[in-house]
Amino acid sequence: MFAVAWKPLVSAMSFAFANFRDDFMVQRAIGGFNHCAALAARFDMPEVFDYLILSLSRVSGLVQAPAASQEVGNFPVVEVEGQKVTVSPVAVRFGTNVKAQLAAVVLFTIANHNGAFIRRGWTQIFEIYQTLFTHSLLPPSMLMMEDFLSGGSAIPLKPKTVAVPREERRGDGGLLSTLSSYLLSPYGAGSEMAGTDFTDDDIETTLSAVDCIASCRVEELYSQILCVSLSLDELALLPRRRDADAPPVARSDLKGEALVAPVQVLVDLVQRVTIDRTRTRSGSGSAPNSPQISITPSRVQLPYDPSAVLLLEIATSIVARSGESLTDLWPSSFDFLQRLLASANSFSSLFNERVVASLLRLVAEVIKSDELRDSCFLALDMLRSLSPTVLSSVAEPLMAGLSRVFLENAARVQCVPFLPRLESASPSEACS
């Protein structure tokens, strides 16, 4: 009976929740969401959770709303009682919309307890992560990336600015180069800084948004995904759920299809903001009869997108800690990283550094498996295809990552065929 009636029931409750102002009706709708989630978990129906997440995410207003490239990192920051708060349009809008806040809390309450049942619903969850990150609303614990040089650092919202000598800027492009730069520029020079006008009310509503995100406990869902291969002692160090009635996080929360689903969603989202944008900017995605200027894709330089780094870091962390599921996740992950490296000339150096770091982090795990070891050397050999410009820009993290992989797996490494190009050594010197 529930299999037949769940969809119209959820649709009706979603309409009531989004449109009714009566507190009693809203409370009843929230209770209905929770009951449907409980029944869906009882009968193992992932499609119900996907539909619940989709419906609630629309009301929250946090999906598909990441900040534009020129705005990220430029929102005004104020200090309130020792706490730094970023005042952004999304934070203000979300902080003034009580219904949106309720939807976010209900969404993550359902997801936190039922991560193993979510499939396509991960799309909306990670889109919310994107939005929160680009507006500086994510918890600091989710902003860290593994660095082979420093061990760990926060994901930068803006790339480092490097002054270009005047001679290099002139180059050999002439008028065509100037025209291409104008057409491909994501924003004008006058919009380098986001607006800094805000009121005391904006600060108050931003604080309300921050409190709501904290009550959503978004980092707990992230911990559930990553806990698959952790020991019981390591699991004890993860954040505990605040509600005593919630079941403890188990080692087998996500496995098999439940673990493949979030990784595939992350791959699709990263491709959307990287490879797909490169194709669009190169003109390959336009209508066949529309006038356009033909520009070589390799000359199309996308601006740095911190949300792409965030999603890539999450995907890499999931696969690297997947334990026995690594055999299933490695082929698709390797294929995707290979496609990213094939388009490396179109990405910023900071993003390329993270792609190389992701590849080496996975290689460090794959090389320990007898079944996957050969494919790991194919992945390392792929680095030879990088252009000299890209190799130069990622040299430090690349060499640091290779050093760690080889030192930790010296007994399993027989030959390193790509080092001759990186260090101008002979092939015999690269073999041990």
KEVO-299625 format. One record per residue (C-alpha): residue number from 1; residue in three letters; x, y, z. Coordinates in steps of 0.2 Angstrom, whole numbers. Layout:
{rec NUM; Ala; {X; Y; Z}};
...
END
This chain:
{rec 1; Met; {0; 0; 0}};
{rec 2; Phe; {14; 12; 4}};
{rec 3; Ala; {23; 8; -12}};
{rec 4; Val; {7; 14; -21}};
{rec 5; Ala; {3; 29; -11}};
{rec 6; Trp; {19; 37; -6}};
{rec 7; Lys; {22; 49; -20}};
{rec 8; Pro; {5; 58; -20}};
{rec 9; Leu; {7; 58; -1}};
{rec 10; Val; {24; 67; -1}};
{rec 11; Ser; {18; 79; -15}};
{rec 12; Ala; {3; 84; -5}};
{rec 13; Met; {14; 86; 11}};
{rec 14; Ser; {27; 96; 1}};
{rec 15; Phe; {13; 108; -6}};
{rec 16; Ala; {6; 110; 11}};
{rec 17; Phe; {23; 113; 19}};
{rec 18; Ala; {28; 126; 6}};
{rec 19; Asn; {12; 136; 5}};
{rec 20; Phe; {2; 135; 21}};
{rec 21; Arg; {6; 147; 35}};
{rec 22; Asp; {-3; 139; 49}};
{rec 23; Asp; {9; 132; 61}};
{rec 24; Phe; {-1; 117; 65}};
{rec 25; Met; {-2; 112; 47}};
{rec 26; Val; {17; 114; 44}};
{rec 27; Gln; {20; 104; 60}};
{rec 28; Arg; {9; 90; 53}};
{rec 29; Ala; {18; 90; 36}};
{rec 30; Ile; {35; 89; 45}};
{rec 31; Gly; {28; 74; 55}};
{rec 32; Gly; {22; 66; 38}};
{rec 33; Phe; {39; 68; 31}};
{rec 34; Asn; {47; 59; 46}};
{rec 35; His; {34; 45; 45}};
{rec 36; Cys; {37; 42; 26}};
{rec 37; Ala; {56; 42; 29}};
{rec 38; Ala; {53; 29; 43}};
{rec 39; Leu; {42; 18; 32}};
{rec 40; Ala; {54; 20; 17}};
{rec 41; Ala; {69; 14; 28}};
{rec 42; Arg; {58; -1; 34}};
{rec 43; Phe; {54; -6; 16}};
{rec 44; Asp; {71; -2; 8}};
{rec 45; Met; {64; 11; -4}};
{rec 46; Pro; {78; 23; -9}};
{rec 47; Glu; {67; 32; -22}};
{rec 48; Val; {56; 39; -7}};
{rec 49; Phe; {71; 47; 1}};
{rec 50; Asp; {77; 54; -16}};
{rec 51; Tyr; {60; 62; -18}};
{rec 52; Leu; {59; 69; 0}};
{rec 53; Ile; {76; 77; -2}};
{rec 54; Leu; {71; 84; -19}};
{rec 55; Ser; {55; 92; -12}};
{rec 56; Leu; {63; 99; 4}};
{rec 57; Ser; {78; 106; -6}};
{rec 58; Arg; {67; 116; -17}};
{rec 59; Val; {59; 124; -2}};
{rec 60; Ser; {76; 128; 6}};
{rec 61; Gly; {81; 138; -9}};
{rec 62; Leu; {99; 132; -7}};
{rec 63; Val; {101; 121; -22}};
{rec 64; Gln; {109; 128; -38}};
{rec 65; Ala; {113; 144; -30}};
{rec 66; Pro; {132; 145; -28}};
{rec 67; Ala; {140; 162; -29}};
{rec 68; Ala; {147; 168; -45}};
{rec 69; Ser; {166; 167; -48}};
{rec 70; Gln; {169; 185; -46}};
{rec 71; Glu; {159; 186; -29}};
{rec 72; Val; {167; 171; -20}};
{rec 73; Gly; {179; 177; -6}};
{rec 74; Asn; {173; 195; -9}};
{rec 75; Phe; {158; 196; 2}};
{rec 76; Pro; {160; 207; 17}};
{rec 77; Val; {166; 199; 33}};
{rec 78; Val; {161; 206; 50}};
{rec 79; Glu; {166; 201; 68}};
{rec 80; Val; {152; 198; 80}};
{rec 81; Glu; {156; 193; 98}};
{rec 82; Gly; {173; 186; 92}};
{rec 83; Gln; {165; 177; 78}};
{rec 84; Lys; {168; 181; 60}};
{rec 85; Val; {153; 181; 49}};
{rec 86; Thr; {152; 183; 30}};
{rec 87; Val; {137; 193; 25}};
{rec 88; Ser; {131; 187; 8}};
{rec 89; Pro; {114; 188; -2}};
{rec 90; Val; {111; 170; 1}};
{rec 91; Ala; {114; 171; 20}};
{rec 92; Val; {103; 186; 21}};
{rec 93; Arg; {89; 178; 11}};
{rec 94; Phe; {90; 161; 20}};
{rec 95; Gly; {91; 170; 37}};
{rec 96; Thr; {75; 179; 34}};
{rec 97; Asn; {65; 164; 27}};
{rec 98; Val; {59; 153; 42}};
{rec 99; Lys; {51; 140; 30}};
{rec 100; Ala; {67; 138; 21}};
{rec 101; Gln; {77; 135; 37}};
{rec 102; Leu; {64; 122; 43}};
{rec 103; Ala; {65; 113; 26}};
{rec 104; Ala; {84; 113; 28}};
{rec 105; Val; {83; 106; 45}};
{rec 106; Val; {71; 93; 41}};
{rec 107; Leu; {81; 88; 25}};
{rec 108; Phe; {97; 85; 35}};
{rec 109; Thr; {88; 76; 49}};
{rec 110; Ile; {81; 64; 37}};
{rec 111; Ala; {97; 62; 28}};
{rec 112; Asn; {108; 60; 43}};
{rec 113; His; {99; 45; 49}};
{rec 114; Asn; {97; 37; 32}};
{rec 115; Gly; {112; 40; 22}};
{rec 116; Ala; {113; 22; 16}};
{rec 117; Phe; {96; 24; 7}};
{rec 118; Ile; {100; 39; -3}};
{rec 119; Arg; {104; 38; -21}};
{rec 120; Arg; {100; 52; -33}};
{rec 121; Gly; {96; 63; -18}};
{rec 122; Trp; {115; 66; -16}};
{rec 123; Thr; {114; 78; -30}};
{rec 124; Gln; {103; 91; -20}};
{rec 125; Ile; {114; 88; -5}};
{rec 126; Phe; {130; 91; -13}};
{rec 127; Glu; {123; 106; -22}};
{rec 128; Ile; {118; 113; -5}};
{rec 129; Tyr; {136; 110; 0}};
{rec 130; Gln; {142; 120; -15}};
{rec 131; Thr; {130; 135; -11}};
{rec 132; Leu; {135; 135; 8}};
{rec 133; Phe; {154; 134; 4}};
{rec 134; Thr; {154; 148; -9}};
{rec 135; His; {144; 159; 4}};
{rec 136; Ser; {156; 154; 18}};
{rec 137; Leu; {142; 145; 28}};
{rec 138; Leu; {150; 127; 29}};
{rec 139; Pro; {158; 121; 45}};
{rec 140; Pro; {177; 124; 45}};
{rec 141; Ser; {179; 105; 47}};
{rec 142; Met; {173; 102; 30}};
{rec 143; Leu; {184; 115; 22}};
{rec 144; Met; {201; 105; 24}};
{rec 145; Met; {210; 97; 9}};
{rec 146; Glu; {225; 85; 11}};
{rec 147; Asp; {241; 93; 6}};
{rec 148; Phe; {257; 83; 2}};
{rec 149; Leu; {267; 98; 7}};
{rec 150; Ser; {259; 105; 23}};
{rec 151; Gly; {249; 90; 28}};
{rec 152; Gly; {232; 99; 27}};
{rec 153; Ser; {225; 116; 23}};
{rec 154; Ala; {209; 125; 20}};
{rec 155; Ile; {202; 126; 2}};
{rec 156; Pro; {205; 144; -4}};
{rec 157; Leu; {191; 154; -10}};
{rec 158; Lys; {201; 164; -22}};
{rec 159; Pro; {217; 159; -32}};
{rec 160; Lys; {234; 168; -28}};
{rec 161; Thr; {236; 183; -39}};
{rec 162; Val; {252; 183; -49}};
{rec 163; Ala; {258; 199; -57}};
{rec 164; Val; {261; 196; -76}};
{rec 165; Pro; {276; 205; -84}};
{rec 166; Arg; {271; 218; -97}};
{rec 167; Glu; {281; 209; -110}};
{rec 168; Glu; {272; 193; -107}};
{rec 169; Arg; {255; 201; -108}};
{rec 170; Arg; {258; 208; -125}};
{rec 171; Gly; {263; 191; -132}};
{rec 172; Asp; {259; 187; -150}};
{rec 173; Gly; {240; 187; -150}};
{rec 174; Gly; {238; 205; -155}};
{rec 175; Leu; {220; 211; -159}};
{rec 176; Leu; {213; 193; -159}};
{rec 177; Ser; {221; 189; -142}};
{rec 178; Thr; {213; 205; -135}};
{rec 179; Leu; {196; 201; -142}};
{rec 180; Ser; {197; 183; -136}};
{rec 181; Ser; {201; 189; -118}};
{rec 182; Tyr; {186; 201; -119}};
{rec 183; Leu; {174; 188; -125}};
{rec 184; Leu; {180; 174; -113}};
{rec 185; Ser; {181; 185; -97}};
{rec 186; Pro; {169; 179; -84}};
{rec 187; Tyr; {167; 197; -77}};
{rec 188; Gly; {173; 214; -80}};
{rec 189; Ala; {187; 223; -71}};
{rec 190; Gly; {174; 234; -62}};
{rec 191; Ser; {166; 220; -53}};
{rec 192; Glu; {181; 213; -45}};
{rec 193; Met; {174; 217; -28}};
{rec 194; Ala; {157; 212; -22}};
{rec 195; Gly; {145; 225; -14}};
{rec 196; Thr; {149; 229; 4}};
{rec 197; Asp; {133; 238; 8}};
{rec 198; Phe; {124; 229; 23}};
{rec 199; Thr; {114; 234; 38}};
{rec 200; Asp; {113; 228; 56}};
{rec 201; Asp; {97; 218; 50}};
{rec 202; Asp; {108; 209; 37}};
{rec 203; Ile; {120; 204; 51}};
{rec 204; Glu; {106; 198; 62}};
{rec 205; Thr; {98; 187; 48}};
{rec 206; Thr; {116; 181; 43}};
{rec 207; Leu; {118; 175; 61}};
{rec 208; Ser; {101; 167; 60}};
{rec 209; Ala; {107; 158; 45}};
{rec 210; Val; {123; 152; 53}};
{rec 211; Asp; {113; 145; 68}};
{rec 212; Cys; {102; 136; 57}};
{rec 213; Ile; {116; 128; 47}};
{rec 214; Ala; {124; 123; 64}};
{rec 215; Ser; {107; 114; 69}};
{rec 216; Cys; {107; 105; 52}};
{rec 217; Arg; {123; 96; 57}};
{rec 218; Val; {129; 95; 39}};
{rec 219; Glu; {146; 88; 44}};
{rec 220; Glu; {138; 73; 52}};
{rec 221; Leu; {131; 67; 35}};
{rec 222; Tyr; {149; 70; 28}};
{rec 223; Ser; {156; 59; 42}};
{rec 224; Gln; {144; 45; 38}};
{rec 225; Ile; {150; 44; 20}};
{rec 226; Leu; {169; 44; 26}};
{rec 227; Cys; {167; 31; 40}};
{rec 228; Val; {165; 16; 29}};
{rec 229; Ser; {183; 10; 31}};
{rec 230; Leu; {187; 17; 48}};
{rec 231; Ser; {190; 6; 63}};
{rec 232; Leu; {179; 7; 78}};
{rec 233; Asp; {192; 17; 88}};
{rec 234; Glu; {192; 30; 73}};
{rec 235; Leu; {174; 30; 73}};
{rec 236; Ala; {173; 35; 91}};
{rec 237; Leu; {182; 51; 86}};
{rec 238; Leu; {169; 57; 74}};
{rec 239; Pro; {156; 70; 79}};
{rec 240; Arg; {142; 61; 89}};
{rec 241; Arg; {124; 65; 86}};
{rec 242; Arg; {116; 76; 98}};
{rec 243; Asp; {99; 67; 99}};
{rec 244; Ala; {100; 52; 111}};
{rec 245; Asp; {87; 42; 101}};
{rec 246; Ala; {97; 42; 85}};
{rec 247; Pro; {106; 25; 81}};
{rec 248; Pro; {126; 26; 82}};
{rec 249; Val; {136; 28; 66}};
{rec 250; Ala; {141; 11; 60}};
{rec 251; Arg; {155; 5; 50}};
{rec 252; Ser; {143; -2; 37}};
{rec 253; Asp; {133; 14; 35}};
{rec 254; Leu; {137; 15; 16}};
{rec 255; Lys; {143; 1; 5}};
{rec 256; Gly; {140; -6; -12}};
{rec 257; Glu; {127; 4; -22}};
{rec 258; Ala; {124; 16; -7}};
{rec 259; Leu; {143; 21; -8}};
{rec 260; Val; {144; 21; -27}};
{rec 261; Ala; {129; 33; -28}};
{rec 262; Pro; {137; 49; -20}};
{rec 263; Val; {154; 46; -29}};
{rec 264; Gln; {145; 46; -46}};
{rec 265; Val; {135; 61; -41}};
{rec 266; Leu; {151; 71; -36}};
{rec 267; Val; {159; 66; -53}};
{rec 268; Asp; {144; 72; -62}};
{rec 269; Leu; {144; 89; -53}};
{rec 270; Val; {163; 92; -55}};
{rec 271; Gln; {161; 88; -73}};
{rec 272; Arg; {147; 101; -74}};
{rec 273; Val; {158; 115; -68}};
{rec 274; Thr; {174; 110; -77}};
{rec 275; Ile; {174; 99; -93}};
{rec 276; Asp; {156; 104; -98}};
{rec 277; Arg; {160; 123; -96}};
{rec 278; Thr; {176; 121; -106}};
{rec 279; Arg; {165; 114; -120}};
{rec 280; Thr; {153; 128; -119}};
{rec 281; Arg; {166; 141; -119}};
{rec 282; Ser; {175; 134; -134}};
{rec 283; Gly; {158; 135; -144}};
{rec 284; Ser; {155; 116; -145}};
{rec 285; Gly; {139; 117; -136}};
{rec 286; Ser; {131; 131; -147}};
{rec 287; Ala; {118; 130; -160}};
{rec 288; Pro; {124; 124; -177}};
{rec 289; Asn; {118; 139; -187}};
{rec 290; Ser; {123; 152; -174}};
{rec 291; Pro; {137; 164; -178}};
{rec 292; Gln; {152; 161; -166}};
{rec 293; Ile; {171; 164; -165}};
{rec 294; Ser; {180; 148; -166}};
{rec 295; Ile; {192; 146; -152}};
{rec 296; Thr; {203; 131; -148}};
{rec 297; Pro; {198; 123; -132}};
{rec 298; Ser; {216; 122; -126}};
{rec 299; Arg; {216; 141; -126}};
{rec 300; Val; {200; 143; -116}};
{rec 301; Gln; {205; 146; -98}};
{rec 302; Leu; {191; 144; -85}};
{rec 303; Pro; {192; 155; -69}};
{rec 304; Tyr; {196; 146; -53}};
{rec 305; Asp; {180; 138; -45}};
{rec 306; Pro; {183; 133; -27}};
{rec 307; Ser; {167; 123; -27}};
{rec 308; Ala; {174; 111; -40}};
{rec 309; Val; {189; 109; -28}};
{rec 310; Leu; {177; 105; -13}};
{rec 311; Leu; {167; 92; -23}};
{rec 312; Leu; {183; 84; -29}};
{rec 313; Glu; {190; 83; -12}};
{rec 314; Ile; {175; 75; -5}};
{rec 315; Ala; {175; 62; -19}};
{rec 316; Thr; {193; 58; -17}};
{rec 317; Ser; {191; 56; 2}};
{rec 318; Ile; {176; 44; -1}};
{rec 319; Val; {186; 33; -13}};
{rec 320; Ala; {202; 34; -3}};
{rec 321; Arg; {193; 28; 12}};
{rec 322; Ser; {182; 15; 4}};
{rec 323; Gly; {191; 0; 9}};
{rec 324; Glu; {185; -16; 1}};
{rec 325; Ser; {174; -5; -11}};
{rec 326; Leu; {190; 3; -19}};
{rec 327; Thr; {190; -11; -32}};
{rec 328; Asp; {173; -5; -38}};
{rec 329; Leu; {176; 14; -36}};
{rec 330; Trp; {194; 15; -43}};
{rec 331; Pro; {190; 12; -62}};
{rec 332; Ser; {177; 26; -64}};
{rec 333; Ser; {187; 38; -53}};
{rec 334; Phe; {203; 35; -63}};
{rec 335; Asp; {194; 37; -79}};
{rec 336; Phe; {187; 54; -73}};
{rec 337; Leu; {204; 60; -67}};
{rec 338; Gln; {211; 55; -83}};
{rec 339; Arg; {198; 66; -92}};
{rec 340; Leu; {202; 81; -81}};
{rec 341; Leu; {220; 80; -84}};
{rec 342; Ala; {217; 79; -103}};
{rec 343; Ser; {209; 96; -101}};
{rec 344; Ala; {222; 103; -89}};
{rec 345; Asn; {227; 117; -100}};
{rec 346; Ser; {209; 124; -98}};
{rec 347; Phe; {209; 124; -79}};
{rec 348; Ser; {218; 135; -66}};
{rec 349; Ser; {234; 129; -59}};
{rec 350; Leu; {227; 128; -42}};
{rec 351; Phe; {213; 116; -48}};
{rec 352; Asn; {226; 106; -58}};
{rec 353; Glu; {236; 104; -42}};
{rec 354; Arg; {221; 96; -33}};
{rec 355; Val; {218; 84; -48}};
{rec 356; Val; {236; 78; -47}};
{rec 357; Ala; {234; 77; -28}};
{rec 358; Ser; {218; 67; -29}};
{rec 359; Leu; {226; 55; -42}};
{rec 360; Leu; {241; 52; -30}};
{rec 361; Arg; {230; 50; -15}};
{rec 362; Leu; {221; 36; -24}};
{rec 363; Val; {237; 28; -31}};
{rec 364; Ala; {244; 27; -13}};
{rec 365; Glu; {229; 16; -9}};
{rec 366; Val; {227; 7; -25}};
{rec 367; Ile; {246; 2; -25}};
{rec 368; Lys; {243; -9; -10}};
{rec 369; Ser; {231; -20; -19}};
{rec 370; Asp; {238; -34; -30}};
{rec 371; Glu; {223; -34; -41}};
{rec 372; Leu; {224; -15; -45}};
{rec 373; Arg; {243; -12; -44}};
{rec 374; Asp; {246; -13; -63}};
{rec 375; Ser; {232; 0; -66}};
{rec 376; Cys; {240; 11; -53}};
{rec 377; Phe; {256; 12; -64}};
{rec 378; Leu; {245; 16; -79}};
{rec 379; Ala; {239; 31; -69}};
{rec 380; Leu; {256; 37; -65}};
{rec 381; Asp; {262; 35; -83}};
{rec 382; Met; {247; 46; -88}};
{rec 383; Leu; {256; 61; -80}};
{rec 384; Arg; {269; 61; -94}};
{rec 385; Ser; {255; 67; -106}};
{rec 386; Leu; {254; 84; -96}};
{rec 387; Ser; {260; 99; -105}};
{rec 388; Pro; {276; 107; -99}};
{rec 389; Thr; {266; 122; -93}};
{rec 390; Val; {255; 111; -83}};
{rec 391; Leu; {269; 101; -76}};
{rec 392; Ser; {278; 116; -71}};
{rec 393; Ser; {263; 123; -62}};
{rec 394; Val; {260; 107; -52}};
{rec 395; Ala; {278; 102; -49}};
{rec 396; Glu; {279; 104; -30}};
{rec 397; Pro; {264; 94; -25}};
{rec 398; Leu; {267; 82; -39}};
{rec 399; Met; {285; 78; -33}};
{rec 400; Ala; {279; 78; -14}};
{rec 401; Gly; {265; 66; -18}};
{rec 402; Leu; {277; 54; -28}};
{rec 403; Ser; {289; 54; -14}};
{rec 404; Arg; {277; 49; -2}};
{rec 405; Val; {269; 36; -13}};
{rec 406; Phe; {286; 28; -17}};
{rec 407; Leu; {293; 29; 1}};
{rec 408; Glu; {278; 21; 9}};
{rec 409; Asn; {277; 7; -5}};
{rec 410; Ala; {295; 5; -9}};
{rec 411; Ala; {294; -14; -9}};
{rec 412; Arg; {280; -13; -22}};
{rec 413; Val; {288; -1; -34}};
{rec 414; Gln; {299; -8; -47}};
{rec 415; Cys; {301; 5; -60}};
{rec 416; Val; {295; 23; -62}};
{rec 417; Pro; {294; 27; -81}};
{rec 418; Phe; {289; 45; -79}};
{rec 419; Leu; {302; 52; -68}};
{rec 420; Pro; {315; 54; -83}};
{rec 421; Arg; {304; 68; -90}};
{rec 422; Leu; {301; 76; -74}};
{rec 423; Glu; {319; 76; -68}};
{rec 424; Ser; {328; 75; -85}};
{rec 425; Ala; {336; 58; -79}};
{rec 426; Ser; {339; 42; -90}};
{rec 427; Pro; {326; 28; -89}};
{rec 428; Ser; {339; 17; -80}};
{rec 429; Glu; {341; 29; -66}};
{rec 430; Ala; {322; 29; -63}};
{rec 431; Cys; {321; 11; -60}};
{rec 432; Ser; {325; 3; -44}};
END
